[in-house]
Amino acid sequence: MTAAGLPLRQLLMSLGEPLVELQAAPRGLDVPVRDVAILDPEDPATASAGELVLAIGARGRAALPALRAAGKAKAAAVAVKLDAPGQADALREAATEAGVALLSVRRETRWEHLDSLARAIIAGPDAPETAEHNTGDLFSLAQTVAVLTGGIVSIEDTSSRVLAYSRSSDSDEVDDLRRLSILGWQGPEPYLSKLREWGIFQHLRSSDAVIGIDPHPELGIRRRLAIGIRAGAQPLGTIWVQEGARPLAPLADQALVGAARVAAAQLVRRRRELSADVRLTQTLLTGLLEGSTGPQSLATHLGLDLRRPATVLAYAAGSPSEGSDLELTRAEVTGLISVHTAARHRSALLAPIDSRVYVLLPELPAALPMATVRDWAQEVVEAAREHLGVPLRAAIGSTVDGLGAVPDSRAQADRILDAMGRGGVATEVAALIDVQAEVLVSEVLALLQERGGLRDPRLTALTGYDLRHGTRLAESVLAWLDALGEVRLAADALHIHPNTLRYRVRRAEQLTGIDLAQPQQRLLAMLQLRLPAESD
């Protein structure tokens, strides 16, 4: 390690989320870390410039002196363990004021292990670069593009070496160029010379646009689409889509644009720092969405503008088609979302959290219409249904003024998805403005479901009576209330005679003692009778 020190960013990428989590980085992630210091709780709070201070035993507010001393000495970071989630807020504020990075350490992590690991990383040099690299994600991407385009996909580097390719169930669909490329892991020279002659490679090196290649039966080549994978002006490789027995999908061009941007992130570096950088981005993004990490760290790491508008999209998948592998389906859904979103918004970031997939759209144009974002989400939902047979729900969080309010946008998207999951929203894609009443009613019903003391026991008794006797009194009362007392309208909805409906409503009142002439009773009945009936 040189005297200049290891950037905090590199240390975090090497340590990884299992050990530490970044809580604040007021001086950014390029602060040099030169050494590790252990601060015992019985020692005076001291630090030196460039140190990572391990505040052993100083939990919660007890770590404040260590933060202040570290900030005064220009230390790089302070690592602490947290006893309770609420402690992080006060410590983040103190760290920001002191101008020192704050790392939270997992409770089960042993300090001596973290100390030795951090020292080894700082002292390192990194392992030498090798020609081998993990292309597993590229194979997943190739398969996703094949699903979206309806074609046969290969991903190649700038030397036309095949890095990954999609599966093909029918060997008759594969043309000679594809077959020879896969068998030799490189395009055969006679075909490559033809592509050079036609100017295909020149286009792919200099343009971000998709190019079409006409079929050449005499050469054993079927129709193709191709796009260059680029990082700025630097070409990194190409994605090829060969048409099989059926024509390519109408939106194949769009899918390729998104796939090229996703592939660029995987090819930009072949050293292990790439996967570490992706992990750090995911950690910072997840922390921002959950409100446990401030926005500055992610903005500094990716060069994002904190003040530009942003919004969060949230996706939840229903049950996949029968016979599907659940884990594979989740991976395919995530891949599909990433490709479609990258095609629409270059800076989009994706984070799977639990059973949902969140997409952060940072740096949005100030005048971007909500209808545009809704269309983007609808495309993803329709693609998942068409290509994967997976029902997908999408919720659009509020557009907020900057990255600092991203947790609010995520919370709003979650409210909509929660209502969709409870059956309170009929549409596949929604923003709160579209379904505000449905979301609020769904949340009130969830509260009634969870807290039995808020329910009217007489209405509970009514649904219990129906279960025991096979009657439909509660259903009839609810239909009558929904029709605002219009007997004929309610009876038509239930396919019964109006007199039958009148009898059922009177019978319900007689059995339970409820008085549906009272507005408050009618309101509560309209809500509570929407709850699923519970057997005794």
Rosetta blueprint (number, residue, H / E / L):
1 M L
2 T L
3 A L
4 A L
5 G L
6 L E
7 P E
8 L H
9 R H
10 Q H
11 L H
12 L H
13 M H
14 S H
15 L H
16 G L
17 E L
18 P L
19 L L
20 V E
21 E E
22 L E
23 Q E
24 A E
25 A L
26 P L
27 R L
28 G L
29 L L
30 D L
31 V L
32 P E
33 V E
34 R L
35 D E
36 V E
37 A E
38 I E
39 L E
40 D L
41 P L
42 E L
43 D L
44 P L
45 A L
46 T L
47 A L
48 S L
49 A L
50 G L
51 E E
52 L E
53 V E
54 L E
55 A E
56 I L
57 G L
58 A L
59 R L
60 G H
61 R H
62 A H
63 A H
64 L H
65 P H
66 A H
67 L H
68 R H
69 A H
70 A H
71 G H
72 K H
73 A L
74 K L
75 A L
76 A L
77 A E
78 V E
79 A E
80 V E
81 K E
82 L L
83 D L
84 A L
85 P L
86 G L
87 Q H
88 A H
89 D H
90 A H
91 L H
92 R H
93 E H
94 A H
95 A H
96 T H
97 E H
98 A H
99 G L
100 V L
101 A E
102 L E
103 L E
104 S E
105 V E
106 R L
107 R L
108 E L
109 T L
110 R L
111 W H
112 E H
113 H H
114 L H
115 D H
116 S H
117 L H
118 A H
119 R H
120 A H
121 I H
122 I H
123 A H
124 G L
125 P L
126 D L
127 A L
128 P L
129 E L
130 T L
131 A L
132 E L
133 H L
134 N L
135 T L
136 G H
137 D H
138 L H
139 F H
140 S H
141 L H
142 A H
143 Q H
144 T H
145 V H
146 A H
147 V H
148 L H
149 T H
150 G L
151 G L
152 I E
153 V E
154 S E
155 I E
156 E E
157 D E
158 T L
159 S L
160 S L
161 R E
162 V E
163 L E
164 A E
165 Y E
166 S L
167 R L
168 S L
169 S L
170 D L
171 S H
172 D H
173 E H
174 V L
175 D L
176 D H
177 L H
178 R H
179 R H
180 L H
181 S H
182 I H
183 L H
184 G H
185 W L
186 Q E
187 G L
188 P L
189 E H
190 P H
191 Y H
192 L H
193 S H
194 K H
195 L H
196 R H
197 E H
198 W L
199 G L
200 I H
201 F H
202 Q H
203 H H
204 L H
205 R H
206 S H
207 S L
208 D L
209 A L
210 V L
211 I E
212 G E
213 I E
214 D L
215 P L
216 H E
217 P H
218 E H
219 L H
220 G L
221 I E
222 R L
223 R L
224 R E
225 L E
226 A E
227 I E
228 G E
229 I E
230 R E
231 A E
232 G L
233 A L
234 Q E
235 P E
236 L E
237 G E
238 T E
239 I E
240 W E
241 V E
242 Q E
243 E L
244 G L
245 A L
246 R L
247 P L
248 L L
249 A L
250 P L
251 L L
252 A H
253 D H
254 Q H
255 A H
256 L H
257 V H
258 G H
259 A H
260 A H
261 R H
262 V H
263 A H
264 A H
265 A H
266 Q H
267 L H
268 V L
269 R L
270 R L
271 R L
272 R L
273 E H
274 L H
275 S H
276 A H
277 D H
278 V H
279 R H
280 L H
281 T H
282 Q H
283 T H
284 L H
285 L H
286 T H
287 G H
288 L H
289 L H
290 E H
291 G L
292 S L
293 T L
294 G L
295 P H
296 Q H
297 S H
298 L H
299 A H
300 T H
301 H H
302 L H
303 G L
304 L L
305 D L
306 L L
307 R L
308 R L
309 P L
310 A E
311 T E
312 V E
313 L E
314 A E
315 Y E
316 A E
317 A E
318 G L
319 S L
320 P L
321 S L
322 E L
323 G L
324 S L
325 D L
326 L H
327 E H
328 L H
329 T H
330 R H
331 A H
332 E H
333 V H
334 T H
335 G H
336 L H
337 I H
338 S H
339 V H
340 H H
341 T H
342 A H
343 A H
344 R H
345 H L
346 R L
347 S L
348 A L
349 L E
350 L E
351 A E
352 P E
353 I E
354 D L
355 S L
356 R E
357 V E
358 Y E
359 V E
360 L E
361 L E
362 P L
363 E L
364 L L
365 P L
366 A L
367 A L
368 L L
369 P L
370 M H
371 A H
372 T H
373 V H
374 R H
375 D H
376 W H
377 A H
378 Q H
379 E H
380 V H
381 V H
382 E H
383 A H
384 A H
385 R H
386 E H
387 H H
388 L H
389 G L
390 V L
391 P L
392 L E
393 R E
394 A E
395 A E
396 I E
397 G L
398 S L
399 T L
400 V E
401 D L
402 G L
403 L H
404 G H
405 A H
406 V H
407 P H
408 D H
409 S H
410 R H
411 A H
412 Q H
413 A H
414 D H
415 R H
416 I H
417 L H
418 D H
419 A H
420 M H
421 G H
422 R L
423 G L
424 G L
425 V L
426 A L
427 T L
428 E L
429 V E
430 A E
431 A E
432 L H
433 I H
434 D H
435 V H
436 Q H
437 A H
438 E H
439 V H
440 L H
441 V H
442 S H
443 E H
444 V H
445 L H
446 A H
447 L H
448 L H
449 Q H
450 E H
451 R L
452 G H
453 G H
454 L H
455 R L
456 D L
457 P H
458 R H
459 L H
460 T H
461 A H
462 L H
463 T H
464 G H
465 Y H
466 D H
467 L H
468 R H
469 H H
470 G L
471 T L
472 R L
473 L H
474 A H
475 E H
476 S H
477 V H
478 L H
479 A H
480 W H
481 L H
482 D H
483 A L
484 L L
485 G L
486 E L
487 V H
488 R H
489 L H
490 A H
491 A H
492 D H
493 A H
494 L H
495 H L
496 I L
497 H L
498 P H
499 N H
500 T H
501 L H
502 R H
503 Y H
504 R H
505 V H
506 R H
507 R H
508 A H
509 E H
510 Q H
511 L H
512 T H
513 G L
514 I L
515 D L
516 L L
517 A L
518 Q L
519 P H
520 Q H
521 Q H
522 R H
523 L H
524 L H
525 A H
526 M H
527 L H
528 Q H
529 L L
530 R L
531 L L
532 P L
533 A L
534 E L
535 S L
536 D L
